């Protein structure tokens, strides 16, 4: 398959993009928006084979991570920057008609884009494991923590009390929490794209905070639940049964978007593309064909 890579000038920085396959008549391209903030396009390479169906895939690294520029200026790391980058990318690559799939923070960025900016030319949207409310997200993370061992709960509570997230007991507890609800730390058995660095730790710390349940960064005020009624394109909400994005979080999105559909991946954590790969591809394929 043809793979094209390039860089888009953006606000004095550069945004890396990667295009897999070629556009086909009757099949709008799929724009993939990664999570974080501070992750990268890497895990979307697990979808590369799907381009063989004739669906062009477009992925990119949001500024502050991956192969894109890594600005020193902390004021860059706000939701408005990434929304403006999405607008600029559509214009730069002439993505007049597209489907969109956003995972985790990527789905939040989709919701921000569709409620505050523009819905023109968006044929469908898949929101994969994303909250519309950081307040609800942090509440649910603290509930998930209650299922950890007493020792891990104690270590996390102590770190939150002191604000010190560097201790070995906390770090081990947070690792086990992430392995249970997000994904495993990459090792030699992990798919190659997941073993690559995302270069986004600084962006994550500035925008999100030290972990998934503290959320004291620049997006900590993210709250769009009451704005979701504005979305009038077809939306599919997805999440996993063992996901950081709990069914309650998913339902809070599903309930507020007119005509929204919902798919729950059994035995999946925060990246169904990894945990339930074949089912994820099948659900995605049916959704896109339905909305071409």
C-alpha positions as CSV (number, residue, x, y, z in Angstrom):
1,X,0.0,0.0,0.0
2,X,1.1,3.5,-0.7
3,X,2.2,5.4,2.4
4,X,2.8,9.2,2.3
5,X,4.4,11.1,5.1
6,X,4.8,14.8,5.5
7,X,4.7,17.9,7.6
8,X,2.1,20.7,7.8
9,X,3.3,24.2,8.9
10,X,1.2,25.2,11.9
11,X,1.6,28.3,14.1
12,X,5.3,28.4,13.5
13,X,5.6,24.7,14.3
14,X,5.3,21.5,12.2
15,X,2.6,18.8,12.4
16,X,3.5,15.3,11.1
17,X,1.0,13.4,9.1
18,X,0.9,9.9,7.6
19,X,-1.5,8.8,4.8
20,X,-2.1,5.1,4.1
21,X,-3.7,4.0,0.8
22,X,-5.3,6.1,-1.8
23,X,-8.7,7.8,-1.9
24,X,-11.4,5.8,-3.7
25,X,-14.7,7.1,-5.1
26,X,-17.6,6.5,-2.8
27,X,-15.3,5.9,0.2
28,X,-14.5,9.0,2.2
29,X,-11.1,8.9,4.0
30,X,-10.9,8.1,7.7
31,X,-9.1,10.7,9.8
32,X,-7.7,9.2,13.0
33,X,-7.2,11.4,16.1
34,X,-5.0,10.0,18.8
35,X,-5.3,10.2,22.5
36,X,-3.4,11.8,25.3
37,X,-2.9,14.7,25.1
38,X,0.6,13.5,24.6
39,X,0.2,10.2,22.9
40,X,0.9,9.8,19.1
41,X,-0.4,8.2,15.9
42,X,1.7,5.1,16.6
43,X,-1.0,2.7,17.7
44,X,-3.2,3.7,14.7
45,X,-0.6,1.8,12.6
46,X,-2.4,-1.3,13.8
47,X,-5.1,-0.3,11.4
48,X,-2.8,-0.1,8.3
49,X,-4.1,-3.3,6.8
50,X,-7.6,-1.9,6.8
51,X,-6.6,0.5,4.0
52,X,-6.5,-2.6,1.7
53,X,-10.3,-2.3,1.6
54,X,-9.9,0.9,-0.3
55,X,-10.4,3.2,2.6
56,X,-7.7,5.8,2.9
57,X,-6.4,6.3,6.4
58,X,-5.0,9.7,7.6
59,X,-3.2,9.9,10.9
60,X,-1.1,12.6,12.5
61,X,0.8,13.6,15.6
62,X,-0.7,16.5,17.4
63,X,1.8,19.3,18.1
64,X,3.7,18.4,21.3
65,X,4.2,14.8,20.6
66,X,5.4,12.1,18.2
67,X,7.2,13.4,15.1
68,X,5.6,16.8,15.4
69,X,7.2,19.9,16.9
70,X,7.6,19.8,20.7
71,X,7.2,23.5,21.8
72,X,8.8,24.8,24.9
73,X,6.1,27.4,25.4
74,X,3.6,25.8,27.9
75,X,0.8,28.1,26.6
76,X,0.7,26.0,23.4
77,X,-0.6,23.0,25.3
78,X,-4.3,23.9,25.4
79,X,-7.4,22.4,23.8
80,X,-7.8,25.4,21.5
81,X,-4.4,24.7,19.9
82,X,-5.3,21.2,19.0
83,X,-8.7,22.1,17.7
84,X,-7.1,24.8,15.4
85,X,-4.6,22.2,14.3
86,X,-7.4,19.8,13.3
87,X,-9.1,22.6,11.3
88,X,-5.7,23.5,9.6
89,X,-5.0,19.8,8.8
90,X,-8.4,19.3,7.1
91,X,-7.7,22.5,5.0
92,X,-4.1,21.6,4.2
93,X,-4.9,18.0,3.1
94,X,-8.1,19.0,1.3
95,X,-10.2,16.7,3.5
96,X,-13.6,18.1,2.4
97,X,-15.5,14.9,3.2
98,X,-14.2,12.6,5.9
99,X,-15.1,10.1,8.6
100,X,-13.4,10.7,11.9
101,X,-12.3,8.3,14.7
102,X,-11.0,9.8,17.9
103,X,-9.6,7.6,20.7
104,X,-9.7,8.9,24.3
105,X,-8.5,12.5,24.2
106,X,-9.0,12.3,20.4
107,X,-12.7,11.7,20.9
108,X,-12.8,14.7,23.3
109,X,-11.2,16.8,20.6
110,X,-13.9,15.5,18.1
111,X,-16.6,16.6,20.5
112,X,-14.9,20.0,21.0
113,X,-14.6,20.4,17.2
114,X,-18.2,19.4,16.4
115,X,-19.8,21.6,19.1
116,X,-17.6,24.7,19.0
117,X,-16.2,24.8,15.5
118,X,-17.5,23.1,12.3
119,X,-19.4,19.9,11.2
120,X,-19.3,20.6,7.5
121,X,-18.2,17.6,5.4
122,X,-18.0,15.2,8.4
123,X,-19.9,12.1,7.3
124,X,-19.6,10.2,10.6
125,X,-17.8,10.2,13.9
126,X,-16.6,7.3,16.1
127,X,-15.8,8.4,19.7
128,X,-13.7,5.6,21.2
129,X,-13.4,5.7,25.0
130,X,-13.8,9.4,25.5
131,X,-15.5,11.5,28.2
132,X,-17.4,14.8,27.7
133,X,-16.7,15.7,31.3
134,X,-13.3,15.6,33.1
135,X,-15.2,15.9,36.4
136,X,-17.1,12.7,35.7
137,X,-13.9,11.0,34.4
138,X,-12.0,11.7,37.6
139,X,-14.9,10.5,39.7
140,X,-15.0,7.2,37.8
141,X,-11.2,6.8,38.0
142,X,-11.5,7.0,41.8
143,X,-14.2,4.4,41.8
144,X,-12.0,2.1,39.6
145,X,-9.2,2.5,42.1
146,X,-11.4,1.0,44.8
147,X,-11.0,-2.4,43.0
148,X,-7.2,-2.4,43.5
149,X,-5.5,-4.0,46.4
150,X,-5.4,-2.3,49.8
151,X,-1.7,-1.6,49.4
152,X,-2.2,0.0,46.0
153,X,-5.2,2.1,47.2
154,X,-3.1,3.3,50.1
155,X,-0.1,4.2,48.0
156,X,-2.3,6.2,45.5
157,X,-4.2,8.0,48.4
158,X,-0.9,9.0,50.0
159,X,0.5,10.3,46.7
160,X,-2.7,12.4,46.2
161,X,-2.5,13.7,49.8
162,X,1.1,14.8,49.5
163,X,1.2,15.7,45.8
164,X,4.3,13.5,45.5
165,X,3.8,11.2,42.5
166,X,7.4,10.0,42.4
167,X,7.5,7.3,45.1
168,X,8.1,3.7,44.2
169,X,4.9,2.4,45.8
170,X,2.8,4.9,44.0
171,X,4.5,4.3,40.7
172,X,4.0,0.5,41.0
173,X,0.4,1.0,42.0
174,X,-0.3,3.3,39.1
175,X,1.3,0.8,36.7
176,X,-1.0,-1.9,38.0
177,X,-4.0,0.5,37.6
178,X,-3.1,1.3,34.1
179,X,-2.5,-2.4,33.2
180,X,-5.9,-3.2,34.5
181,X,-7.9,-0.5,32.8
182,X,-5.7,1.0,30.0
183,X,-3.0,-1.3,28.4
184,X,0.2,-3.1,29.4
185,X,3.6,-1.4,29.4
186,X,5.1,-2.3,26.0
187,X,7.7,-5.1,25.9
188,X,9.4,-7.2,23.3
189,X,6.1,-9.1,22.6
190,X,4.1,-5.9,22.0
191,X,3.3,-4.8,18.4
192,X,6.2,-2.7,17.1
193,X,4.2,0.6,16.8
194,X,3.4,0.4,20.5
195,X,7.1,0.0,21.4
196,X,8.0,3.4,19.8
197,X,8.2,6.5,22.1
198,X,5.4,9.0,21.8
199,X,7.6,12.0,22.9
200,X,4.6,13.4,24.7
201,X,5.2,13.1,28.4
202,X,5.6,16.9,28.8
203,X,2.4,17.6,26.8
204,X,0.6,15.1,29.0
205,X,1.8,16.6,32.2
206,X,0.9,20.1,31.2
207,X,-2.5,19.3,29.6
208,X,-3.7,16.4,31.8
209,X,-1.6,16.2,34.9
210,X,0.4,13.5,36.6
211,X,-2.1,10.7,36.1
212,X,-5.6,9.8,35.0
213,X,-7.3,10.5,38.3
214,X,-5.7,13.8,39.3
215,X,-6.3,15.8,36.1
216,X,-5.0,19.3,37.2
217,X,-3.7,20.4,33.8
218,X,-4.9,22.8,31.1
219,X,-7.8,20.5,30.1
220,X,-9.0,19.9,33.6
221,X,-12.0,22.2,33.0
222,X,-13.2,20.2,30.0
223,X,-17.0,20.0,30.1
224,X,-19.1,19.6,27.0
225,X,-22.0,17.4,28.2
226,X,-24.6,20.1,27.8
227,X,-23.3,21.1,24.4
228,X,-23.5,17.6,22.8
229,X,-27.0,18.3,21.5
230,X,-25.5,20.5,18.8
231,X,-23.9,17.5,17.1
232,X,-26.0,16.5,14.1
233,X,-23.7,14.0,12.3
234,X,-23.9,10.2,12.8
235,X,-22.0,9.3,16.0
236,X,-20.9,5.9,17.3
237,X,-19.8,5.8,20.9
238,X,-17.6,2.8,21.9
239,X,-15.8,1.7,25.0
240,X,-14.6,-1.5,26.7
241,X,-16.0,-3.4,29.7
242,X,-12.7,-2.9,31.6
243,X,-12.0,0.6,30.3
244,X,-10.8,3.8,31.9
245,X,-13.8,5.1,30.0
246,X,-16.4,3.2,32.1
247,X,-19.9,2.4,30.8
248,X,-21.2,5.3,32.9
249,X,-18.9,7.7,31.1
250,X,-19.8,6.3,27.7
251,X,-23.5,6.5,28.5
252,X,-23.2,10.2,29.5
253,X,-22.0,10.9,26.0
254,X,-24.5,8.5,24.3
255,X,-27.4,10.0,26.2
256,X,-26.7,13.6,25.0
257,X,-25.9,13.2,21.3
258,X,-29.1,12.9,19.2
259,X,-29.3,9.6,17.4
260,X,-26.0,8.3,18.9
261,X,-25.3,4.6,18.7
262,X,-23.2,2.7,21.2
263,X,-21.0,-0.4,21.0
264,X,-19.5,-2.1,24.1
265,X,-16.4,-4.2,23.6
266,X,-16.4,-7.2,26.0
267,X,-13.1,-8.0,27.7
268,X,-11.5,-4.8,26.4
269,X,-9.6,-2.1,28.2
270,X,-8.9,1.4,26.9
271,X,-7.7,0.4,23.5
272,X,-10.1,-2.1,21.9
273,X,-8.1,-1.8,18.7
274,X,-5.4,-3.8,20.6
275,X,-7.5,-6.0,23.0
276,X,-10.3,-6.9,20.5
277,X,-8.6,-6.1,17.2
278,X,-10.8,-8.2,14.9
279,X,-14.1,-7.1,16.5
280,X,-12.9,-3.4,16.4
281,X,-12.2,-3.6,12.7
282,X,-15.5,-5.3,12.0
283,X,-17.5,-2.7,14.0
284,X,-15.5,0.1,12.3
285,X,-16.0,-1.3,8.8
286,X,-19.8,-1.7,9.2
287,X,-20.1,1.8,10.7
288,X,-18.2,3.5,7.8
289,X,-20.0,1.6,5.1
290,X,-23.3,2.5,6.7
291,X,-22.5,6.2,6.6
292,X,-20.7,6.6,3.3
